[in-house]
Amino acid sequence: MKIFLAGATGVIGRRLIPLLTLAGHEVAGTTRRPGRAAALRDLGAEPVVVDAFDAAALRKAVAAARPDAIVHQLTDLSDEDFEANSRLRIKGTRNLVEAALSAGVQTMVAQSVAWLYLPGDAPAVETDPLDTALPPYEGVAALEDALADMPRGVVLRYGALYGPGTWYAPDGAIAERVRAGSLRQAPSWTSFVHVDDAASAALAALDWPAGAVNVVDDEPATTADWLPVYSAALGAPTPGSAGKHAATTGRPVSNAKALDLGWKPQYASWRTGFSQMEGSAAMNGVRSD
C-alpha cells in the first residue's frame, strides 16, 4: 500500500517508516521543515513538505500522493506547549480528514491518548467515558470526532510514551524533573507504552476495524511504583513521598482489545524498558550525584 504518514519526523514517525517499508509499503512522509526532507529520504520515505494548518496545501499534497491509507502522528509538544498541540489536534486533524475524503482515502489511523478516562478502580476500556474536565479533552475529542467521519478511522489511545527521544529519555523533560527533585511518589496512575511498541501498533492498525484502541503495556502503575525504579535507572536519588493521605488520581488502562487484535508489546512492562536506560544514561554522560 501507499501510506501518507503525517508527522513523519516525530518520535513515532521516525520509527514507523522503517516498519512500513519492511512490510512492503511505500511511504510519503510529511514535515513542515524543508531541512528535514533529507532525513526522511534516508529513512526510506518520500518527503512531503507541508504544514497541516494549510488546508489547501495539505489537500493538494494528499491528492498528489494518492495514498491507500493515512497515518496521523502529528504533534506539537517539543516545547511542552499543550495549547499548540491541542490546536494541531483540532485544526490539523480536520484538515487531514477533509484532504483524505477529497482524495477518496478510506482509512486513517491517528494518535490519541489513553490518560483521559474518568477516574475509577477498574482498568479503563475503550467504551468508558473520557473526563471532560481535563485540559487536553477539547483537542482529543475533536481529533476522535474527526476520525469518526472517515469510512474507517482507527484511533490509537497511546499511554505515556517512553524510550529514546521522549520526555522519559535520560535527556528528556521528565528526567530533568526527577533530578531536580520536583516529582514525588504518589498514588496517581500511569499506563506506559514504549515508543517502539507505539510504532508497531500503528503498523498493525492499518488492518484493524474502525474505533478506539488503547495502546499501553501490561502493567499500569502508580507513581509510587514506577518513579523509584525510573529514578534508579537515571542514577538519581529516590524521590520522597507525596504523603500517605494523598488522593488517588488517574486510572489504570486495559490493553485487552489491542491484544485481542493481535498486537503484543515487545516491552510488556515499563520495568523492562526503564532497566535498559541505565546503560543509556551512562553512555550519554547523564549523571546525578
Buried (B, 14 or more C-beta within 10 A) or exposed (E): EBBBBBBBBBBBBBBBBBBBBEEEBBBBBBBBEEEBBEBBEEBBBBBBBBBBEBBEBBBBBBBEBEBBBBBBBBBBBEEEEEEBBBBBBBBBBBBBBBBBBEBEBEBBBBBBBBBBBEEEEEBBBBEBEBBEEBEBBBBBBBBBBBBEEBEBBBBBBBBBBBBBBBBBBBBBBBBBBBBEEEBBBBBBBBBBBBBBBBBBBBBBBBEBEBBBBBBBBBBBBBBBBBBBBBBBBBBBBEBEBBEEEBEEEBBBBBBEBBEEBEBEBEBBBBBBBBEBBBEBBEEEEBEBE
